[in-house]
Amino acid sequence: MIMGKVNNISVLSDKLKKYLLEKSLRQTPERMALLEVVTKLKRRFTVDDLDALFSESNFKLSRATLYNNIHLFENAGILRRHKISSQKACYEVVYSDEPLSCYQEICTICGKIRDFTDAEIAQHILARKSRFFRPEYFSVQIHGICYGCLRKMKKEKQKNINQ
Ligand SMILES: [Zn+2]
């Protein structure tokens, strides 16, 4: 599995180089550094996360450059953008052209988001045929209360009973 990801990183690098060539754009060190950073992250990230990472590194990428290149990576099919109503947009690396599914458990109290995948549900949903639409990915949001908040609520309740 890890080997697969390593190979995919060179695939992504080739994909980016090809895209830049097609669009007559330069293969700048900043763009290659951004690719390296996003492929090293094993989770979803926001522009703020990248900003923080770059401010610690030797590369000084301005916020505008960061935004421009993230947009470019999106168009190149390297990054996928997720936006959940009031939350900040977050991004993830697209390691293959397979339709990707994303599930999120969102706590309605503290706002914590947990990502997980379920290949079985994905297969089921994406098998749905449509003549007028080509599904590429989907996202499911499950709203509820996280264990941390549940525990806190239970404690509060206990406190009230004891008083
Ligand atoms: Zn919570």
Residues whose N, C-alpha, C, O or C-beta is under 5 A from the ligand:
A	BS01	ZN	C107 I109 C110 G111 K112 C146 C149
